[in-house]
């Protein structure tokens, strides 16, 4: 039983990059809406 699979660097890197991309996308959209008003 290898439970270190979910602790794999590649898996965590993909998760972190996806999360970061979502946050940056939300911030950019929020910033554009803020400037449009």
Secondary structure, DSSP 8 states (H G I E B T S, - for coil): --GGGTT-HHHHHHHHHHHHHHHHHHHHHHHHHHHH-
